[in-house]
Amino acid sequence: MGVNKKVFFYISLFLLILISHHFFELRVLRDTAGFEYLRFLVLTVVFLISIPHFFKYSGGFTFPVKLISVSIMFSVFMANYSWGQSIMDGLKTTMQYMPWVFMFFLLYLNPKIKDLENFFLVMGVIYIVLYFYQFVFYETKIFGWDNAVTKARGTIRVVLPGGGSFFLLTFLALTNFTQKKNPRWLWTLLTVLGLVIPIMQATRQFIASVLFIYVFHFIKAKKPGAKIVAFVIFISALIVYNYSDYK
C-alpha cells in the first residue's frame, strides 16, 4: 500500500475498532439512538466488504474464525426458528460480533505484520491509559455499564469494555519480552501490566485465562530462568487468590 492508502487504512481501522467497541462504552454515547444506527451501518458495511473474501483463504487460523463466524450467523436463524425473533432483530443483535470476518479482508489487503503490531500497540496503550484514568476517577463513571465501575471485592473494579485490544497487546508484549526485543523496558512494563490489570479487575475468568497463558508461555521457553518466572507467577497468583475477596 502507498503512504496515503496506508494512512487511510489505519485511520479506518482505528475508527472501526472504536465504533465496534462503542467508544469503550463511553456513557455519553451509550443511550444515543443515532450512534446505534451508525454503528450498525458501519459494521454492516464491514461485513459486506469482507464476506466476498471469506472462502478465498484457508490454513493457519482461518478455520476457527470461519467456524465462529458461521456459528454467529446461524444463531440468527435459530433464534427465528426457536422463539420467533425476526431476522432483522437478530442481525441487529449479532452484527456487533461479525467483525470476525474482517480478518479475511485484512488477508486480502495484506498489510505488513509490523505495521499491525505497531497499530495494536497504540490501541492497547490507549486502553491502559483509559483504564487507569477511570480507576483514579472511579467515582465518576465515564466508561462502561452501570456495574462496570464498582468498589467491591476489596478493590476498585474497573471492567473497561474493549478488552480485546488490551489482551492482544498483552500477548504481543509477552512474546517480545521473552524474545528480548527492544525496547526491553517497554515490553517488560507491558508484560507486567498485562498480569496486574486483570488482577486489579478482580474477575476470576480474566485472571485464570491470563495466568494460564503466562505460565504456559514461560514453561515452553527453553531457558531455566523462564521456568522460574512461571513458577513465581503461579505461586504469587495462588497467594493473591487465597487471601483475596474475589468471588
N, C-alpha and C positions, 0 to 999 in steps of 0.2 A: 504494500500500500504506500502511496505517496504521502508526503507530510500532511497535506490538507485533508486527505481521506483518513489518515490515521487520527488526526485531531478530532475530526467529526465522529469517527467511530468510538473513540474513548469518551467523548462528551455524551454521545448517545447511550453508551453502556452505563455510564455514571447515572444518567437520568433514569434509565430503565431500572437499575437497582434501587434507586431512591423511591421511584414510583411503586415498584413491586413490594417494597418494604413499607409502603405508606409513609415515607419520610421518617422511618423509625417510629411510626405511630405518633407523630407529632400531634399533640392533643388539640391544637387549634384547627387542624385539618380533619381530625378523626370523624367528626359529625357533619362534614361538608359534603352535601349530596353531589355537587358539581365535580368535586375531586374524585368521588367514587366512579362516576361515569367516565371521567378522563382516564382513570386507572384501568377500567375495564376495556376501554377503547385501545389504549396503548398495548396492553397485554394481548388483546385480540390480534392486533397488527403484528406483534412479535410472533405469535403463534402461526399466523398465516404466511409470513415470510420464511419461517423455519421449517414448516411441515413439508414443503417440496423436497427438502434435503434429508428427510427422515430415513428413507430407505437407501440412500446413496452410500452410506458409510457403515462399516462393520469392524469387528475386532476391538481390542482394548476395552474401554469402559462403556462402549456404545450399547451393548446388550442390556445391562442393568438399567440404563437410562431409558431405553425403548420400553422395557418391561414396566417401569414405573409410570411412564407417560401413557401407555396403553391402559394401564390399570386405572389411572385418573379419569381418562375419557370414558372407560367402561362404566365407572361409577355413576356417571350422568344418566346413562340408560337404565342401570339397575335401580337408581332412585326413582326414575319414572315408572318402572315396572312394579317395584315393591310397594311404594306408597303414593304414587301418582304425582310426584313432583314434576313440574313442567320442565321440558328440555331447556328452555331459556333460563329458568331459575337455577337449574343445575349447572349450566355454563357460567352464569354469573358467580356462582359459589366456587366452582373449581378452576376458573380461569387464572386465579391468583397463583395456582400451583403449576400452571402449564409452562412457565419459563424453562422447565426442564428441557423442552425441545429446542430451546435456543442454542444448546450445545452443538446441534447439527449445523446451524447457521454459522457458528464460530468455526466449525471444521471447514465449512465452505470458504469462509473469509481467510482462514489460515493465518491468524496474527502470530507474531513472534511470542514464544513462551516467556521470554524475559520481559517483554512489554506487559504481558498479562500479569506476571508476578509483581511487577512494579505497581501496576494498577491496583491489584488487590492488597498490596502493602498499604497503599494510601487509603483504601476503603476500610481496611481493618484498623488502621490508626485512627481514622475518623470515629469508628465505633468505640474504641477505647477512650478517646477524649470525651465523647458524649456520655459514655458510661460513668466516668469519674465526675463529670460535671453534674449529672443527675444525682450521683451518690453524695456529693458535697451539699447540693441544694435539694435534698430529698423531701423537704417539707413542701416544696413547690413542685408538683407533678407536671413535668414538661413533656415527657415521652411515655408511651405505653398505655396499657389498660388500667382500670381502677386498682387492680391488685398487683400491678407490675412494680410498684414502688411502695414498699411497706417496711415497717420496723418490727421485725419478728425474728424468731429463732436465734435470738441473741445477737442480731446484727441488723444492718440496714440492707434490705434485699432490693436490688435493682435488677429486674429481668428485662433488659432493654431488647425490644424487638429488632430483628435483622441480624441475629447472631451468626448467620451463615458466613458473613464476611469475616467476623472475628475468628471463627473456628478454622476457616480456610487460611487466614493469616497465621494462626497458631501452629498449624501443621507445616506451613511453609517455613516458619521461623525454626521449628523443631528440626526439620530436615537440614536447613542451612547451618544451624548451630552444631549439629553432630558432624557435619561435613567441614566444619571450621572455615566457613566462608566469611568474607569481610563484608561490612564492618562487624567484627565479632561482638562489640558492645551492644549493637542494635539487636542482633539475633538472640543474644543472651537475655537482654531485657524483655523482649517479646516472648521468649520461651517461658520465662518466669511468670510474666503476666498471663500467659495462656493457661497456667495452672492456678494462679492466685485468684483471678476474676471468677471462675466457676465456683471456687471455694467460698468467695465472698457472696456469691449469689445464693448459697445455702440450698442448692437444689441437688438432690441425690443423683438424678439421672445425668446432669451435666458433669458432676464430679466423677461419677463412676466411668462415664464414657471417656473423658479426657484422661483420667488416671490410667485406664486400661491401655490407651494408645501410647501414652508416655512410657509406661513400664515396658510394654511390648517393643517399642522403638529402641529403648536403651538396651534391653536384653538382646535384641537382634544385632546390636553393634558388636564389632569384633574386639574392641579394646576393653580390658578388665575394668578400667575406670568407669566406663559407661554402665556396666552391670552394677557397680557400687552405687551409682547415681539412681538407677532403677530401684534398688533395694531401699535406699534412703527415702525416695519419693513414696514408695509403698508403705513403709513403716510410719512415716510422717502423716500420711493420709489416714491410716488406721487410728493414730492417736487423736487427730483432729475430729474424726468421725465419732470416736468413743466418748470424747469429752465435750461434745457439742450438743446443741438443742435441735439439730436438723431432724426433720420428720420425713 
